[in-house]
Amino acid sequence: MRLVPRPGAMTGVFLCFCLAAGTALSDDTLSHRDDLSAKDRIKAAKVLQPPADFEAAEAFEIMQGGAGTSRKRINRDAYSHSNANLTFEEQATFKVGNGLFKKLWASSPSSTQASDGLGPLYNARSCQGCHLKDGRGRPPRAGEDAVSMFLRLSIPPQSEAQRQALADKDILLVPEPTYGGQFQTFAVPGLPGEGRFDIEVEEIEVPLAGGEKAVLQKPVYKIRDLGYGDMHPDTMISARAAPPMIGLGLVQAIHPGDIEALADPDDIDSDGISGKVSRVRDPATGALTLGRFGWKASKPSIRAQSAAAFAGDIGISTPEMPDNYGDCTKAQTACRALPHGEQVNLGVSEAPDPVMDLVTFYSENLAVPMRRDVDDPEVLKGKQVFYQSGCPACHQPKYVTSRKAENPAHRFQLIWPYSDFLLHDMGEGLADNRPVGDASGQEWRTPPLWGIGLTETVNNHTRFLHDGRARNLLEAVLWHDGEARQARDAVVALSPADRQSLIRFLESL
């Protein structure tokens, strides 16, 4: 069996581990899938084949989250439904986790001990505060404080010990010595926040075929009103908008071999696409494993991502990250002198078990909404343009999840996330020049596209990319560069009608 390599722009050749037309299926098909029988591998390979034409939707395409796809009415709650194939008991667990996801934490000491522990420095008082309606964050509007977007901070290694820790992946970055790894603009009463930041924009005009043009806005971040003295002179800053929460458990259920099979770090096939795997340490075992979550693919699991968000965003400790002062550094002595929220009678940390179990389960089981308009002629034309432009080289359309996924609801599901979950060089325009683990300052993990067309419905905005700089989907495409330059240039060269069809396809996801 021959596996088809990644496509170059406008070639019409399809994805790695999708089978070439007419390829015979045999017992060695998808041989890296150690979770599947030979019969299952052949079955999976058949459904992973690329579309033979674009005259009609593919089988099951409308159910982009597999059997768990939400069929409920499309409204502001479209990202907030549980996977449709959960058991009755699991639905109850999901609802309890939802309550904890929305829970407002209070500064210590409070009259509600189970809610103690906010901060002392923080960006939001709840998970929902960043992921409003379980959706996508955005830059602050004029006069607003930033809530669903914040700044990451780090510095280059300053010692041989730090360089060795980075090489061994015991750490993925070196935090700024005073302000830590995240810039927290809020603080509990009696303590100053770390400061504020402003966003200035530089406009970049992009001419498009057909006489059209687009104007991109490149953000420049200006930190002011520092509460704890000067930052290190070599501080590296990177903005982050909260990503949507849908489909995370299904992403976690993708067999690691399927992601690794898409990697080509040395660009052996010379197509200009050299996606690479992110390797990080599993906090539970210390072993190196596949990173697939976060803008830089720096987290191996939803639980690890959740614990880091509790610590960095809300200042809440968990059994995984037990420091009750969150991102307060030793240099912030007033912060670390305040009372914390750990209660001996409740267990270790401010969010003791089973809080993490419940929040993790909730995060793993937010359903992907059903596709819309899959048979619409313009959507089908846009899908053809998507393929012909080379977009699937990074935005891998579909997977069959592992038979060994922890939750039976996630097992052996045909899903359509449109991501390879690899790191790609996206060029200087999107570069934050801030390495994190295996990701260089120009590399980003390919974000999933499922549900992207409902951003405005759920979150009342259309801001995209890691820092929300793109004001619409076309701008998001036009920011692509580096490995994605050929695909971007193909979109620039499209007729206005074909560009509009491409956007309609993305809006249908």
Secondary structure, DSSP 8 states (H G I E B T S, - for coil): --B-----TT-----TTSB-TT----TTTTTT-TTS-HHHHHHHHHHTS--S-SSS--TTTT-TTGGG-B-S--STTTT--B-TT--HHHHHHHHHHHHHHH---B-SS-SSGGGB---SEES-SSHHHHSGGG-------TT---SSEEEEEEB---SHHHHHHHHTTS-SSB-BTTTBTEE--EE-TTS--S-EEEEEEEEEEEE-TTS-EEEEEEEEEEEE--SSS---TT-EEEEEE----TTHHHHHTS-HHHHHTT--TT-TT-SS---B-EEEE-TTT--EEEE-BTTTT-BSSHHHHHHHHIIIII----SSS--TTTT--TT-HHHHTS-----TTT-SSSS-TTHHHHHHHHHHTB--B----TT-HHHHHHHHHHHHTTGGGTS---EE--TT-SSGGGTT-EE-------EEE--TTT-----BTTB-TTEEE----TTGGGHHHHHS---BSTTS-BSSHHHHHHT--GGGHHHHHHHHTS-HHHHHHHHHHHHH-
